[in-house]
């Protein structure tokens, strides 16, 4: 049997000779001929390792087994470790971890599934240990920052100077005047784009190479709490998105810094900024998008966006210049028209569905379902808590054994096997718990929606402001889907948060009217086929008396036309 040794340490001052020597002794004892030895000093979190890459180039013709001192030598990342094990397994090459005394293939060269599962548990424990160490390091760094109160950035934000002697920020009075003005303008409901135009018109200097103020620069300034005396320093962040330069902070330390504006003024500016984002004034869009974020594409499963030039809601992916999607047949829809239609539907919902006593009538069956599912949930949670407590105790014991008794790998492996068995059982209960919780939450949200909407019934007719319309529409409607074909006809399915649905037969040409009808047990849309379905009694002309039914499928155009009756027609104003 031929084998290769892979030894790895994390830092330059560490030595991998012990790993290599122990593995050579084991190979000699097991009559394994070592043909390759790979040694390197690289972090286990680094997936780009030159020596490991050389090892992966070997095939079954070169070696039969890879020897490592412990599994974490292959990787410190749980998912990547399991991927590498799978890589060698597919080649027919066994991996042996000396410390854990684990082989990935049996004597017949077959995959040991039990060992595979155990390796997964070991990998997660190793990753957990590293995460705990990092958390402690972050906490130590945070305490140091808070204790010293120094600035940990050499590039001072606009409005401040940085002192290399004191390692602190101080106010730049000339720039601070501009900062105060920007925040005051924002607090008075000036958009970022408008503020940038004012500063550029007055030739107020910037720090950027472009020498002009942009909406992005203003937004960054308005979002930085340093101006109210709270400098934030990133301790931990996520990797930046593709095309972005900076990580997104998820853990920060806040240090008191000289304030340029009061906390009250800064917070007021932030609130006004959020309000403007809703109204889209900061992006220069004149049209108030009442249905922003509500319309979903049935093909791409993403939200529609607004095209201001054509006044249309369109599928974002289909209409992106960089990535045209030939398999998307979504229909664009006139924004002002569909918004008027939806607003009329909302008003009708309040007047028809939330009359006196109707809300309570809708709530009762939902409450009964919630109680029945909560009883089931209690039993599952009790069992799951018991299994979790057992598993946690075993995992902690395994970690202690690994650290304090490294010469007893069998005891460690036995504990891992126990934890793996309990984890497998827990997953079954967790799946059922998640399913029940989702159902209960859905029912509770429907009840909340019914109560919330019934309380606002009296106010609907008096609403004239677009912002109020926007808030009410988004409180009422969960989502909308537009089904269409090449013809002028489209079907708009509106789903309310109460669970109700309304169908809108919409025509892109001939704007005199649209149609409104409702799904039922005999009328519905097949979301997978994107066809309208109507269930009817079997051929009424037949002489045989039969209660059998037949379901007919219709194209979107034919389906909409079926319900284009005088009863269902709704005419646009002034037409």
N, C-alpha and C positions, 0 to 999 in steps of 0.2 A: 504494500500500500504506500502510495506517494502522498506527501503532504506539504503544505505551506504554512509558515508561521507569520502571524501579523501582530506586532506589538506597537502600542501607542501610548504616549504620555501627553499631557495637555500643555506644559510649559517647557521652555528651554533649559531651565535649571533642574528638571526632573530626569530620571534615568530609567530607560526601558530594559536594561540588561537583565534585571531580575525576572521580568516577564518572559524574555526570550530563553533564558537558561532553564527555567522551570518547565517550559513547553518542550524544550529539547530533551530533557530528562524523561518527560512523559512519553514523547515520541519513541525514544530508545526502548522504554519499558514495553510499549505496545507494538514494537517492530514496525514503526512508521518511518519510511525514508524521507527525510526533509530535503526537498529539492529547491525550495525558495524561502527566503527570509525577508520580510518587509518590516522596517522600523521607521517611525516618524514621530515628530513632536508637533502635534496639531490638536486644536480643540475638538472634542467630540461633537460639538455643535456645528463645526465646519464640515459641510458635505463635499467640499472640493479639496480632497487630500491626494497628492501625487502618488504616494506609495500605495494607498488603498486603491486608487485607480488602476495601478499596475496589477494588483492582486485580482481585480475584477476581470482583467483581460485574459486570465488563465481559463482553460477549458477542462473538461473531463479527461481529455487526452493528456493533459499536463499533470493534474493532481486529482486525488480522490477525496481529500479532506483539508479543511482550513482549521488551524488551531489558534485560539485566542485565549488570553488569560482569564477574561471575563467578558460577558456580552456587551457591556458599555464601551469596550474598546472599539467595537464596530461603529457605534453611534450613541450619543446621549439623547437623541430625539426618538421618542417611542415609535412614531409612524415610520421614520426613515430606517430604524433598526429592523423592523418587521419587513420592510420592503427589501432590504439587503439579504435577509434570511431567505425570503422568497426567491430572490435573484439566483442565489447559489443552489437552492433546492431544484429549480427548473433546469439547471445545468447538470443535475445529478451529483453535485458536490456537497458532502456533509460538512457542517460547521460544528466544532466541538468547543464548548466553553469550560475551561478547567475549574474555575472557582465554583460555578454552579453545577458542574458535572452533568452537562446536558449535551445530547447529540440530536441534531435535527433529522437525521435519517437513521433507520434501523439497519440491522445486518444485511437485509435484503435490498437495501437502497431505497426503501419506501419511506414516505413522509410520516413522521410520528405526530398525529394531530393533537394528542394530549400535550406533548412537548411544545408544539406551536402555541397552544393556548397559554401555557405556563410562561413562555417567553414574553408573550404580550403583557402579562401581569407584572413580570420582572421589569420590563421596559418602562411601564407606567410608574412603578415605585421609584426607579432610578431618576426619572424625569421629575417626580414629586420632590425628591431629595434636593435636586439642583434648584428647583423653584423656591423651596424653603430657604436655601442658602442665599439666593438672589434677593428675596424679600428682606432678609436680615441685613444685607448689604445696603439696600435702598433705605431702610429705616435708619441705619447708622449715618448715611450720607445726609438724610433729611435733618437729623438731630444736629449734625455739624453745621449745616447751613443756618438753621434757626438760632443756634447758640452764638455763632459769629456775626450773623446779620450782614454779611458781605454780599456784594453783587457777584454773581458767577457768570456774567456775560461781559465780554470786552467790547461788544458793539452796543452802545447805549441806544435806547429807543429815541426817536425824534422828540425833542423837548428836554433831553437830559445829556449830561456829559459823564464820562467815566474816568475816575482817578485811579491810576496804577499804584499810587502810594497807599491810599486808604481802602482801595478795592470796593468803592461804593459809588452810587449814582448821586449826582447833584443836578439841580434844576438849571437849564440853560434858559435864562430869562427871555431872550429874544425869540427863541423857538417856542417857548412856553406860551407866548401871546397867541401864536397861531393855533396851538393845541386847544387853549381855552375857547377861542373863537369857533373852531371846528366842532367841539362838543356842545357849545351853546347853540350853534346853528342846528345841529342834529336834534337837540332837545326841543327846538322850535319847529320840528317836523320838516327840516330841509333834507332832501335825499343826498346820498353820498355822491351821486353823479353831479347834482346841482352845486354841492359844496366844492367839488373839484373844479368846476367851471369858474366859480367865483375866485378861488385862489389863483388859478392860472391867468384870469383876466387882470388881476391885480399884481401879477409878476412876483408873487411871494415865493422865495427860493425853497427848493427841496434838497434832500441829501442824495437823491437818485441820479444816476448817469443820464437818464432821459430828461431830467430837469423840468418835468411836468407832473402835476398832481393827477392821479387816476382814482377811479372809483374803488379799486382794490386797495390802494394805499389808505384811503379814508376809512374803509371798512376795517382794516387792520388796526388803525388808530382807535376807532370807536369801540373795538373789542378788547383792547389791552387794559386790564385793571391796574397797571402800573400808574396810570394817570390819577387814580384815586388813592394812591399810596400803598398798593399791594402788588409787589413784583413777584411774578410766578416763574419758578425755575423747574424745568422738566427733569424728573428723576427717572422716568420710564415712559416709553412711547411705543406706538405701533410702527411697523415699517411703512414708509410713505407709499402712496398709490403711484402707479405707473405714470411717469411724466411730472410727478411732484418732487420738490426738493426736500421738504421737511417732514419729520415724523409727527404724528398726531399725539399730543401728550395725554396720558391716561393716569399719571400720578405726578403731582407737582408739590413743591415746597413754596410757601408764600412768606416773603420777607417784607417787613415794613420799610417803605421808601418815601422820600419827600413827595407829597401830593401836589399836583398842579391844579386840580379841580376838586370840589367836594364830592364825597361819595354819593350824596343825594342827586347832584347834577349828572354825574356819570351814569348812575342807575336809571335816571329818567331818560337820558339819551339812548341807552340800550333798549329800554322798553319801546320808545318811539321807533327805533331801528327795526325791531321785530315786527311792529305794526306795519311798517312800510314794506317789509319783505312779503307780507301777506298780500298787500295791495299791488305789488310788483312795480311801484313807482320808482324804486331805486335802480331798476334795470331800464328805465325809459319807456316801458310798455304803457301805452295810453289806455288800452282796453282792460277793464277790470275782469279778470278771469274767474267767473263764479264757479266753474266746474274744474278748476285746477286740481290735478291729482286724483280725480274721481273716475275718469274714463280709462278703461283697460283694453288693450288689444287682444282679441281672442286667439291670435296666431303667435305673437311674440311674448305674450304674458307680461307685458310691461305697460306703463302708463302713457297715455297720450300727452303731447306737449302742445303749446299754443304757438301758432305762426301769425305774428302781428300783421305782416304785410298783406296776407290773404284773408285774415280774420277766420282762421281754421284751427280746429283741434285735429292733430294728426299723430299717427304712430311714430314715436321718436326713432326707432331702429330703421323703419322702412324709409324714412325721409332723411336719414343721415347721409351726407355726401360721401363720407369715408367708407361706409359699410351699408351698401344697398342690399336689402334682403329680398331675393326673388320669390321666396316661399311665403311672403306676407301679402295677403290680399285685403288688408284692412281698408276701410273707407274713411276718408277725411270728412269732417262735418262742419257746417257753418256755425261759428261760435255764437254770434248774437241770436240766431234762430233757435238753436237747441237750448240755450240758456233761458229764453223766454218760455219755451215749452216746459222745461223742468221746473221753473218757478211756479207756473200754473199748476203743475202736478203737486208740488209741495203745498200750495194753498188748498187744493182739493183734498189732500190727505188730512189736513187739520180739520176742515169743515165736515168731512164725511166720516172719517175713521175715529175721531176723538170727541164725538158727541157724548153727552152725559151718560155714564154707565157703560159705554163701549170699551173704555180702557181697561176697567176691572174685568170685563168679560174676556178680554184677550190675555190678561195676566194669569188667571187661575190655572189653566192647564199647564202653563210653563212652570209655575210654582210646584205643582204636583210632581212633575218630572224631576225637578231639582231635588226634592226631598227623597225620592226613590233612589236616585243615583248617589246622593250623599251617604245613605246607609251602606251601599255597596263599597263606597270609598273608604269608610271608617275601618272596615275589616281588612282591606288591602293595605292601608297605611300602617295598621298595627303590625301586620306580618312583615312589611317592608322595613319598618323601623328596627324590628328585632334582627332581621338579616343584616342590615347595615351596621348595627352595633357589633354583631359578631365578626363581620368582615373587617371593620376598623381595628378591633382588638387584635385580630390575627395579623393584619398588615403591620401594625406597630410592633408586634412581637417579632415579625420577620426582619424588620429594619434593625431592631436591637440585636438580634442574633448575627446579622450580617456585619454589624459594627464591632460587637464585643466578642463574638465567637467565630472568627473567619475560618478556623480550622474544622468547622462542623457544617460543611455544605449540605449534607443530607437532611439535617434538622431544618435548615433554611428552606430547602426545596419542599419538604413536607408541609411547612407553613404556607408556602406559595400555592401548593396544590389545594389546601383547604380554602384559602382565599378565592382561588379561581372557581371552585365549585359553588361557593356562596354567591360570588359575583354573577355567575351564570343564572342562578335561580332568581336573584334580585332583579335582573333585567326583565324577566317575564312579568313580575309584579309591577315594575316601573312603567312598562309599556301600557298595562291596563290602567294604572293610576293616571298617566298622562291623557289617555283617551277619555276617561271619565271627567277629569278636570276641564278638558277642552269643551266637552258637552255642557257641563254646568256653567262655565263661563259664558258660553254662547247664549244660554237661556237667561242668565242674569243680565247680560248686555241688552237683550231684547226687552226685558222688563224695564231696565233703566231708560231705554229709548222711548218706550211707551209712556212712562211717567213724565219724562222730561218734555216730550212733545205735547202731551195733554195739558200741561201747565202753561204752555205758550200759545195755546189755541187762540185766545182772545187778542193777542198782539199781532198776529200775522198780517191781517189786512192793513194795519197802520204802518207797516215797514216800507220805507221808500229809499233808504240809504243802501248803497251797494255792499258796504262792509257788513251791515246787518243781514242782508240777503245771503251773502257768502257764508257767514257763520251759521245761519239757520239751515241752509242747504247741506252743509257739511255735518251738521248735527243730525240731520234726518237721513241722508243717503249714505249707504255703505260703499257702493261702487256702481259703475255703469259699463256695459259692454255693447259695442256696435258691430252688428253682423251686416255684411253687405255683399253685393255682387257688382258686376259691371254695369248694371242698369242704374236708373235713377233712384231705385228703392233701397232703403236701409231699414233694419230693425234695431231699435235701441232698447236694450233691456235694463231697466232701472231697478236695483235692489235696495230697499230701505233697511235701516238698522233694526226695524221691528220684524224683519224676515219677509215682509211682503214684496211682491214684484209687480211691475207695470211694464207692458209692452207698448212701444211707440212706433207706429208705422210712419217713417219719415221719407219724404221725397226731396231730393236735391234740386229738382227742377219743378216749376209750377208751384209756387209757394202759397197757394190760396189756403190750404188746410193740411193738417196731419191727422192721424188716427190714433186713438188710445183704446187698448183692450187688455184683458187680464188673463194670465195663465190659470189653468185648472187641471183637474184630473184627466180631462179629455183634450186639453190644448196646452202645448208646451214646446220648448225649443230643446233639441238634442245638442248639447254643447260640444260633444265630440265630433259629430257629423256636420254640425252647423246647419241643421235643417229644421224646419218647422214640422211639428207632428200634431195630427188631429185624429182622435179615436172616435169611431162611429160604430153603430150597429151593423152587423153583416148585411149584405145586399137586401135592402128593404123590398125590392121587386120580387124576391124569391117567394114561392108559395109556402115554403117550409117556415114554421114558427121557430125562431131561434134567438137566444139571448147572447150569442157569440158576438164579439167585437173584432174590429179590424183597425189597425193603425196605418194611416197613410202619411207618407213623408212628402214635404213640399220644399221647393227652393225658397230662399228668403223672399224673392220677388213675389212668387205665387202665394206664399204664406201671408204676406202683408196685404196683397190684393183680396184675399179671402175675407178679411175683416174690414175692408174699405167700404163701410156702410154708413148711411146717414146718421145712425145712432152713435157710431164711434168717431165721427168726424169732429174736429175742433178747428175753428177758423182763426187765422191770425187777425190781429187788430188792424183796423183801417183797410181791410181787403174784402 
